[in-house]
Amino acid sequence: MRHFVLGLMLLVPAALVGQDSGIQNATLRRAIRAYESLDFPQVIVLGRASLRERLTAPERARAEELLGFAFSATNQPDSAIAAFREAILLDPDRQLDPRRVSPRITGYFNAALGQVLVVRQVRVDSARFISGTPGTGAPIRFTVTTPARVRTRAISGQTVLLIDSSIVAGTLNLRWTGTTPTGDPVRAGRWSIVVEAFGAGQNTFSASQEAQVTVGAVDTLPHLTAMPGYTELPETEIPPQSGRPLGIALLYTGVAGAGALALNNGDLGTATGREIGVAAVAALVAGFVMTLKKPAPRPALGNIQYNQLLREQLARRNAEIAQQNTQLRRQVQITVVPIARGAR
């Protein structure tokens, strides 16, 4: 029997073993020390005595949970379930680690959960989204222990917005779109996400999570100065050098040479032939110089047409961006950040 109790003790959460620094009530501190010493009858006596004294809510939940473990260790299931039930009502988010708690204790704790209506582990996740965009919003999730009509609302000052209303048993996942019934974005500030559960008769429970909401403008798109992946081509080109001027000069030189030779054999004399020869040489030099000269740039018709098409595409894309920016300026970006419990 001693070994069984010791094994049960080793499966108690660390928060209940040697972790009494946050406990101010002297009787409850004595009950914890008795539990650490495996004196379960004394734990029950001291735990009950502490509940008759002034305790904070966390201390009262600790005392009830301590009694639940002591009753479990002494094989008193009804009393253990009743103690766990009170602990859950005082602290709905309380849970046991199945890796460190015996199946017997876990079974009693789960039985207590099934006997009370509480909303557990209400969580609002951080989110940034465009107000009114389908499929977006701040994720909300929580667990309801027994079937109930559950209403989830967002409250800030005098503003109350209904998020969801449905019959729930188990875990529910919702999204808060951050809009009013008229479709307008909510105002910035501190909001409280309140979950209320309405069970049979007068059995009700509520839990909440605070969140900070900021509202800002949506970033617009910059205008383009060039099409991504495309560059304009030069609109002029240098034609390749041609030997045509030199060819023409050679032709003229040949003709002039033939003329000069004919004149030398005729009646005009050598002076006229010499002048024609000089002219031929001058033509040959001029043709050679024109051949070596860099050609003048000329329009590149293909590149001009390509650039024109590129500019038209750029103008159309900027017109589309301007239209999108007009729509974006009408939208509002909402950022939701949960506030830790106890933070102001």
Contacts in CASP RR format, 6 or more apart in sequence:
PFRMAT RR
TARGET T0000
AUTHOR 0000-0000-0000
METHOD contacts of the structure
MODEL  1
MRHFVLGLMLLVPAALVGQDSGIQNATLRRAIRAYESLDFPQVIVLGRAS
LRERLTAPERARAEELLGFAFSATNQPDSAIAAFREAILLDPDRQLDPRR
VSPRITGYFNAALGQVLVVRQVRVDSARFISGTPGTGAPIRFTVTTPARV
RTRAISGQTVLLIDSSIVAGTLNLRWTGTTPTGDPVRAGRWSIVVEAFGA
GQNTFSASQEAQVTVGAVDTLPHLTAMPGYTELPETEIPPQSGRPLGIAL
LYTGVAGAGALALNNGDLGTATGREIGVAAVAALVAGFVMTLKKPAPRPA
LGNIQYNQLLREQLARRNAEIAQQNTQLRRQVQITVVPIARGAR
5 38 0 8 1.000
5 40 0 8 1.000
5 73 0 8 1.000
6 38 0 8 1.000
7 102 0 8 1.000
8 72 0 8 1.000
8 73 0 8 1.000
8 102 0 8 1.000
8 104 0 8 1.000
8 105 0 8 1.000
9 17 0 8 1.000
9 38 0 8 1.000
9 73 0 8 1.000
11 100 0 8 1.000
11 101 0 8 1.000
11 102 0 8 1.000
11 105 0 8 1.000
12 35 0 8 1.000
12 69 0 8 1.000
12 100 0 8 1.000
12 101 0 8 1.000
12 105 0 8 1.000
13 96 0 8 1.000
13 97 0 8 1.000
13 100 0 8 1.000
13 101 0 8 1.000
14 100 0 8 1.000
16 32 0 8 1.000
16 35 0 8 1.000
16 62 0 8 1.000
16 65 0 8 1.000
16 66 0 8 1.000
16 69 0 8 1.000
17 35 0 8 1.000
17 36 0 8 1.000
18 32 0 8 1.000
18 36 0 8 1.000
20 28 0 8 1.000
20 29 0 8 1.000
20 32 0 8 1.000
20 33 0 8 1.000
23 29 0 8 1.000
23 32 0 8 1.000
23 59 0 8 1.000
23 62 0 8 1.000
24 56 0 8 1.000
24 59 0 8 1.000
25 50 0 8 1.000
25 53 0 8 1.000
25 54 0 8 1.000
25 55 0 8 1.000
25 59 0 8 1.000
27 46 0 8 1.000
27 47 0 8 1.000
27 49 0 8 1.000
27 50 0 8 1.000
27 53 0 8 1.000
28 46 0 8 1.000
28 47 0 8 1.000
28 50 0 8 1.000
28 55 0 8 1.000
28 59 0 8 1.000
28 62 0 8 1.000
28 63 0 8 1.000
28 66 0 8 1.000
30 46 0 8 1.000
31 42 0 8 1.000
31 43 0 8 1.000
31 46 0 8 1.000
31 47 0 8 1.000
31 49 0 8 1.000
31 50 0 8 1.000
31 63 0 8 1.000
31 66 0 8 1.000
32 66 0 8 1.000
34 40 0 8 1.000
34 42 0 8 1.000
34 43 0 8 1.000
34 46 0 8 1.000
35 43 0 8 1.000
35 66 0 8 1.000
35 69 0 8 1.000
35 70 0 8 1.000
40 70 0 8 1.000
40 73 0 8 1.000
40 74 0 8 1.000
41 74 0 8 1.000
43 66 0 8 1.000
43 67 0 8 1.000
43 70 0 8 1.000
44 67 0 8 1.000
44 70 0 8 1.000
44 71 0 8 1.000
44 74 0 8 1.000
47 63 0 8 1.000
47 66 0 8 1.000
47 67 0 8 1.000
47 70 0 8 1.000
48 67 0 8 1.000
50 59 0 8 1.000
50 63 0 8 1.000
51 60 0 8 1.000
51 63 0 8 1.000
51 64 0 8 1.000
55 63 0 8 1.000
57 90 0 8 1.000
57 91 0 8 1.000
58 91 0 8 1.000
60 90 0 8 1.000
61 87 0 8 1.000
61 90 0 8 1.000
61 91 0 8 1.000
61 94 0 8 1.000
64 83 0 8 1.000
64 84 0 8 1.000
64 86 0 8 1.000
64 87 0 8 1.000
64 90 0 8 1.000
65 83 0 8 1.000
65 84 0 8 1.000
65 87 0 8 1.000
65 94 0 8 1.000
67 79 0 8 1.000
67 80 0 8 1.000
67 83 0 8 1.000
68 79 0 8 1.000
68 80 0 8 1.000
68 83 0 8 1.000
68 84 0 8 1.000
68 87 0 8 1.000
68 108 0 8 1.000
69 80 0 8 1.000
69 105 0 8 1.000
71 77 0 8 1.000
71 79 0 8 1.000
71 80 0 8 1.000
71 83 0 8 1.000
72 80 0 8 1.000
72 102 0 8 1.000
72 104 0 8 1.000
72 105 0 8 1.000
72 108 0 8 1.000
77 108 0 8 1.000
80 105 0 8 1.000
80 108 0 8 1.000
81 108 0 8 1.000
81 111 0 8 1.000
81 112 0 8 1.000
81 115 0 8 1.000
82 112 0 8 1.000
84 108 0 8 1.000
84 109 0 8 1.000
84 111 0 8 1.000
84 112 0 8 1.000
85 112 0 8 1.000
85 115 0 8 1.000
85 116 0 8 1.000
87 94 0 8 1.000
87 112 0 8 1.000
88 94 0 8 1.000
88 112 0 8 1.000
88 113 0 8 1.000
88 116 0 8 1.000
88 118 0 8 1.000
89 116 0 8 1.000
89 118 0 8 1.000
92 118 0 8 1.000
92 119 0 8 1.000
92 120 0 8 1.000
92 205 0 8 1.000
92 207 0 8 1.000
93 120 0 8 1.000
93 121 0 8 1.000
95 120 0 8 1.000
96 105 0 8 1.000
96 106 0 8 1.000
96 109 0 8 1.000
98 106 0 8 1.000
101 109 0 8 1.000
113 145 0 8 1.000
114 145 0 8 1.000
114 146 0 8 1.000
116 145 0 8 1.000
116 146 0 8 1.000
117 144 0 8 1.000
117 145 0 8 1.000
117 146 0 8 1.000
117 148 0 8 1.000
117 197 0 8 1.000
117 199 0 8 1.000
117 203 0 8 1.000
117 204 0 8 1.000
117 205 0 8 1.000
118 144 0 8 1.000
118 145 0 8 1.000
118 197 0 8 1.000
118 205 0 8 1.000
118 207 0 8 1.000
119 142 0 8 1.000
119 143 0 8 1.000
119 144 0 8 1.000
119 150 0 8 1.000
119 195 0 8 1.000
119 196 0 8 1.000
119 197 0 8 1.000
119 205 0 8 1.000
119 206 0 8 1.000
119 207 0 8 1.000
120 142 0 8 1.000
120 143 0 8 1.000
120 144 0 8 1.000
120 145 0 8 1.000
120 207 0 8 1.000
121 141 0 8 1.000
121 142 0 8 1.000
121 143 0 8 1.000
122 140 0 8 1.000
122 141 0 8 1.000
122 142 0 8 1.000
122 193 0 8 1.000
122 195 0 8 1.000
122 207 0 8 1.000
122 208 0 8 1.000
122 209 0 8 1.000
123 139 0 8 1.000
123 140 0 8 1.000
123 141 0 8 1.000
123 142 0 8 1.000
123 209 0 8 1.000
123 338 0 8 1.000
124 138 0 8 1.000
124 139 0 8 1.000
124 140 0 8 1.000
124 176 0 8 1.000
124 193 0 8 1.000
124 209 0 8 1.000
124 211 0 8 1.000
124 336 0 8 1.000
124 338 0 8 1.000
125 138 0 8 1.000
125 139 0 8 1.000
125 140 0 8 1.000
125 141 0 8 1.000
125 338 0 8 1.000
126 138 0 8 1.000
126 335 0 8 1.000
126 336 0 8 1.000
126 337 0 8 1.000
126 338 0 8 1.000
127 136 0 8 1.000
127 137 0 8 1.000
127 138 0 8 1.000
127 139 0 8 1.000
127 335 0 8 1.000
127 336 0 8 1.000
128 333 0 8 1.000
128 334 0 8 1.000
128 335 0 8 1.000
128 336 0 8 1.000
129 136 0 8 1.000
129 137 0 8 1.000
129 138 0 8 1.000
129 177 0 8 1.000
129 333 0 8 1.000
129 334 0 8 1.000
130 136 0 8 1.000
130 218 0 8 1.000
130 331 0 8 1.000
130 332 0 8 1.000
130 333 0 8 1.000
130 334 0 8 1.000
131 177 0 8 1.000
131 178 0 8 1.000
131 179 0 8 1.000
131 183 0 8 1.000
131 185 0 8 1.000
131 186 0 8 1.000
131 331 0 8 1.000
131 332 0 8 1.000
131 333 0 8 1.000
131 334 0 8 1.000
132 177 0 8 1.000
132 178 0 8 1.000
132 179 0 8 1.000
132 183 0 8 1.000
132 185 0 8 1.000
135 175 0 8 1.000
136 175 0 8 1.000
136 177 0 8 1.000
137 175 0 8 1.000
137 176 0 8 1.000
137 177 0 8 1.000
137 178 0 8 1.000
137 334 0 8 1.000
137 336 0 8 1.000
138 175 0 8 1.000
138 176 0 8 1.000
138 178 0 8 1.000
138 211 0 8 1.000
138 336 0 8 1.000
139 173 0 8 1.000
139 174 0 8 1.000
139 175 0 8 1.000
140 152 0 8 1.000
140 163 0 8 1.000
140 173 0 8 1.000
140 174 0 8 1.000
140 175 0 8 1.000
140 176 0 8 1.000
140 193 0 8 1.000
140 209 0 8 1.000
141 171 0 8 1.000
141 172 0 8 1.000
141 173 0 8 1.000
141 174 0 8 1.000
142 171 0 8 1.000
142 172 0 8 1.000
142 195 0 8 1.000
142 207 0 8 1.000
143 170 0 8 1.000
143 171 0 8 1.000
143 172 0 8 1.000
144 150 0 8 1.000
144 168 0 8 1.000
144 169 0 8 1.000
144 170 0 8 1.000
144 172 0 8 1.000
144 197 0 8 1.000
145 170 0 8 1.000
146 169 0 8 1.000
146 199 0 8 1.000
147 167 0 8 1.000
147 168 0 8 1.000
147 169 0 8 1.000
147 199 0 8 1.000
148 167 0 8 1.000
148 168 0 8 1.000
148 169 0 8 1.000
148 197 0 8 1.000
148 198 0 8 1.000
148 199 0 8 1.000
148 203 0 8 1.000
148 205 0 8 1.000
149 165 0 8 1.000
149 166 0 8 1.000
149 167 0 8 1.000
149 168 0 8 1.000
149 197 0 8 1.000
149 198 0 8 1.000
149 199 0 8 1.000
150 164 0 8 1.000
150 165 0 8 1.000
150 166 0 8 1.000
150 167 0 8 1.000
150 168 0 8 1.000
150 172 0 8 1.000
150 195 0 8 1.000
150 196 0 8 1.000
150 197 0 8 1.000
150 198 0 8 1.000
151 162 0 8 1.000
151 164 0 8 1.000
151 165 0 8 1.000
151 195 0 8 1.000
151 196 0 8 1.000
151 198 0 8 1.000
152 162 0 8 1.000
152 163 0 8 1.000
152 164 0 8 1.000
152 165 0 8 1.000
152 174 0 8 1.000
152 193 0 8 1.000
152 194 0 8 1.000
152 195 0 8 1.000
152 196 0 8 1.000
153 160 0 8 1.000
153 161 0 8 1.000
153 162 0 8 1.000
153 163 0 8 1.000
153 193 0 8 1.000
153 194 0 8 1.000
153 196 0 8 1.000
154 160 0 8 1.000
154 161 0 8 1.000
154 163 0 8 1.000
154 176 0 8 1.000
154 178 0 8 1.000
154 186 0 8 1.000
154 191 0 8 1.000
154 192 0 8 1.000
154 193 0 8 1.000
154 194 0 8 1.000
155 161 0 8 1.000
155 191 0 8 1.000
155 192 0 8 1.000
155 194 0 8 1.000
156 186 0 8 1.000
156 187 0 8 1.000
156 189 0 8 1.000
156 190 0 8 1.000
156 191 0 8 1.000
156 192 0 8 1.000
156 213 0 8 1.000
159 186 0 8 1.000
159 187 0 8 1.000
161 178 0 8 1.000
161 180 0 8 1.000
161 181 0 8 1.000
161 186 0 8 1.000
163 174 0 8 1.000
163 176 0 8 1.000
163 193 0 8 1.000
164 172 0 8 1.000
164 174 0 8 1.000
166 172 0 8 1.000
168 197 0 8 1.000
176 193 0 8 1.000
176 336 0 8 1.000
178 185 0 8 1.000
178 186 0 8 1.000
178 213 0 8 1.000
178 334 0 8 1.000
178 336 0 8 1.000
179 185 0 8 1.000
179 186 0 8 1.000
180 186 0 8 1.000
185 215 0 8 1.000
185 332 0 8 1.000
185 334 0 8 1.000
186 213 0 8 1.000
186 215 0 8 1.000
186 334 0 8 1.000
187 213 0 8 1.000
187 215 0 8 1.000
188 213 0 8 1.000
188 214 0 8 1.000
188 215 0 8 1.000
189 212 0 8 1.000
189 213 0 8 1.000
189 214 0 8 1.000
190 210 0 8 1.000
190 211 0 8 1.000
190 212 0 8 1.000
190 213 0 8 1.000
190 339 0 8 1.000
191 210 0 8 1.000
191 211 0 8 1.000
191 212 0 8 1.000
191 213 0 8 1.000
192 208 0 8 1.000
192 209 0 8 1.000
192 210 0 8 1.000
192 211 0 8 1.000
193 208 0 8 1.000
193 209 0 8 1.000
193 210 0 8 1.000
193 211 0 8 1.000
194 206 0 8 1.000
194 207 0 8 1.000
194 208 0 8 1.000
195 206 0 8 1.000
195 207 0 8 1.000
195 208 0 8 1.000
196 204 0 8 1.000
196 205 0 8 1.000
196 206 0 8 1.000
197 204 0 8 1.000
197 205 0 8 1.000
197 206 0 8 1.000
198 204 0 8 1.000
209 338 0 8 1.000
209 339 0 8 1.000
209 341 0 8 1.000
210 338 0 8 1.000
210 339 0 8 1.000
210 341 0 8 1.000
210 343 0 8 1.000
211 336 0 8 1.000
211 337 0 8 1.000
211 338 0 8 1.000
211 339 0 8 1.000
212 336 0 8 1.000
212 337 0 8 1.000
212 338 0 8 1.000
212 339 0 8 1.000
213 334 0 8 1.000
213 335 0 8 1.000
213 336 0 8 1.000
214 334 0 8 1.000
214 335 0 8 1.000
214 337 0 8 1.000
215 332 0 8 1.000
215 333 0 8 1.000
215 334 0 8 1.000
215 335 0 8 1.000
216 332 0 8 1.000
216 333 0 8 1.000
216 334 0 8 1.000
216 335 0 8 1.000
217 329 0 8 1.000
217 332 0 8 1.000
217 333 0 8 1.000
218 328 0 8 1.000
218 329 0 8 1.000
218 331 0 8 1.000
218 332 0 8 1.000
218 333 0 8 1.000
219 328 0 8 1.000
219 333 0 8 1.000
220 324 0 8 1.000
220 325 0 8 1.000
220 328 0 8 1.000
220 329 0 8 1.000
221 321 0 8 1.000
221 324 0 8 1.000
221 325 0 8 1.000
221 328 0 8 1.000
222 321 0 8 1.000
223 318 0 8 1.000
223 321 0 8 1.000
223 322 0 8 1.000
224 314 0 8 1.000
224 317 0 8 1.000
224 318 0 8 1.000
224 321 0 8 1.000
226 232 0 8 1.000
226 314 0 8 1.000
227 310 0 8 1.000
227 313 0 8 1.000
227 314 0 8 1.000
227 317 0 8 1.000
230 310 0 8 1.000
232 306 0 8 1.000
232 307 0 8 1.000
232 310 0 8 1.000
233 300 0 8 1.000
233 303 0 8 1.000
233 306 0 8 1.000
233 307 0 8 1.000
234 300 0 8 1.000
234 303 0 8 1.000
235 299 0 8 1.000
235 300 0 8 1.000
235 303 0 8 1.000
235 304 0 8 1.000
235 307 0 8 1.000
236 297 0 8 1.000
236 298 0 8 1.000
236 299 0 8 1.000
236 300 0 8 1.000
237 297 0 8 1.000
237 298 0 8 1.000
237 299 0 8 1.000
237 300 0 8 1.000
237 303 0 8 1.000
238 294 0 8 1.000
238 295 0 8 1.000
238 297 0 8 1.000
238 298 0 8 1.000
239 295 0 8 1.000
239 298 0 8 1.000
240 295 0 8 1.000
241 291 0 8 1.000
241 294 0 8 1.000
241 295 0 8 1.000
242 291 0 8 1.000
242 295 0 8 1.000
243 291 0 8 1.000
244 291 0 8 1.000
245 286 0 8 1.000
245 287 0 8 1.000
245 290 0 8 1.000
245 291 0 8 1.000
246 287 0 8 1.000
246 288 0 8 1.000
246 290 0 8 1.000
246 291 0 8 1.000
247 287 0 8 1.000
248 287 0 8 1.000
249 283 0 8 1.000
249 284 0 8 1.000
249 285 0 8 1.000
249 286 0 8 1.000
249 287 0 8 1.000
249 288 0 8 1.000
249 290 0 8 1.000
250 284 0 8 1.000
252 280 0 8 1.000
252 283 0 8 1.000
252 284 0 8 1.000
253 280 0 8 1.000
253 281 0 8 1.000
253 283 0 8 1.000
253 284 0 8 1.000
254 280 0 8 1.000
256 276 0 8 1.000
256 277 0 8 1.000
256 279 0 8 1.000
256 280 0 8 1.000
256 283 0 8 1.000
257 276 0 8 1.000
257 277 0 8 1.000
257 280 0 8 1.000
259 273 0 8 1.000
259 276 0 8 1.000
260 273 0 8 1.000
260 274 0 8 1.000
260 276 0 8 1.000
260 277 0 8 1.000
260 280 0 8 1.000
263 269 0 8 1.000
263 272 0 8 1.000
263 273 0 8 1.000
263 276 0 8 1.000
264 270 0 8 1.000
264 273 0 8 1.000
END
